[in-house]
Amino acid sequence: MNIIIIGCGRLGSTLALELADAGYNIAVIDSDAKRLSALGSGFNGLAIKGIEYDNSILKQAGISRASFVISVTPDDNLNITASLIAKNIFKVPRVIAKINNPNKKDVFKVLDIETINPTELISYMIKSKIEGDPK
């Protein structure tokens, strides 16, 4: 399965390394070469420096064969733009974006972009631990 990860910060690099280790074909795109270097020399995927939503960069990453595009940059607008291009222009079957600002959740919803919201996930997990505490 071919997966493109847009953004190589802590989440993007961790996700890329874990998925590559699990045997998936991974391409990571980031505009910052320093962030890409965090993948290390043992990374067996493709690391591409470039503008994350640029058509030629996406094609270099193999977007025509991608089953997933996962956009996890710290910029919601970039995540929206990259997701819409992957979904509407390249017809990638599954596109997932990270929401950084929970106030933008409705924008992602209106645009029909599948999301992961770390703030809500962490809040839910903490609440579950509190409610599950036997004290």
N, C-alpha and C positions, 0 to 999 in steps of 0.2 A: 504494500500500500504506500502511495506517495503522499507525503504531508509537507506543506509549506508552513513555516512558522515565521511570522513577521514580528520582529522585535527580539533582540538578544540581550535583554537585561536579565535580572535574576530569574524571573519566571520563564522567559523564553529560552535561556540557555539550559536551565534545569530540565524543562520539558523536552528540548531537543536531544539532550544527552540520554535521558531516560527512554524516549521513544526509539532513538537510534540503537541503544543497547537491547531493546526489545525486538529489533529486527526490521523496523520500519525504514523506508527510504525517506530521509529528512533533508530538506533544504531550508536554510535560515537566511533571512534577509534583514540587514540593518544598515543604516546610513553611517554608523560609526565602527570603523575597523577595530578599535580598542575593545568594544563590547564583543565583537565576533571572536577576538583572540581568547576570550574567556572559555570558549568551547574546547580549547586545548588541541594539541597535535594528535591525540588519539581519537578525535571525533571523526567518525566514518561517514559523515554526511557532507552536504555541500554548504559552504558558508559564502554568502554573496554580499559584498559591500555595494550599496546603491540606494536610491530613493525607493522606498518600500512600495509605492503604488505605481511606479513606472512600468509601463507595458513591457518594455524590452527586458527589464530586470525580472519581472514576473515570468516572462517566457524563458529566460535563462534558468530560472529556478524550476522549470518544468510544470508550469501551471496547467498546461493542456492535459497533463496526465494526473493531476492532483485529485485525490479523493477528499482531502480536507485542506482548508486554509485557516490558520489560527492566528489571529492578530492580537498580540499582547504587548503593544507599546504603551508607554505612559501617557500617550496623547490620544484622547477619545476621538478627536476629529480625524486623526490619521487612521485609527482603527476603523472608523465608519467608512472613510474613503476607500481604504484597501479592501474592506469587506464587500462594499458595493461593487467594486471593479471585479473582484473574484466571482461574486455571485451573479451579477447581471451581464458582464461582458464575457467572462471566460466560462460561465456556467459550471463552476465547481459545485459538486453535489452537497458538500457540507462546509459551511463557513461559520466560524465561531470567533467572537470578539470579546476581549476583556473590557469591562466598564470600570473606569477609574473614578469617575465622579457619579455617584448614585443619582444625582439630579438629572443626569442625561439618560437615565434608563428608558424614559418614554420615547426619546428620539430613536434609540435602537429598536424599540418595539414597533414604532410606526414604520420604520424602514424594513421591518421583518428580518432583522439580523439576530441570529441565535447568540446568546451572551452568557458570560460567566461574570458574576459580580462579587469580587473578593470581599468587599465590605459586608454584603449581606451574608455570604457564606461564613465568614468569621464570626459575625454577630450571632448567627444561628447556632454555630458550634459552641460558642461560649454560653449562650442561653441554655442549650441542651445539657451542658456540663453542670450548670447551676441547678437546673430543674432535676437532674439525675443524681445530684449529690444527696446521699442518705442522711446528712447532718440535719 
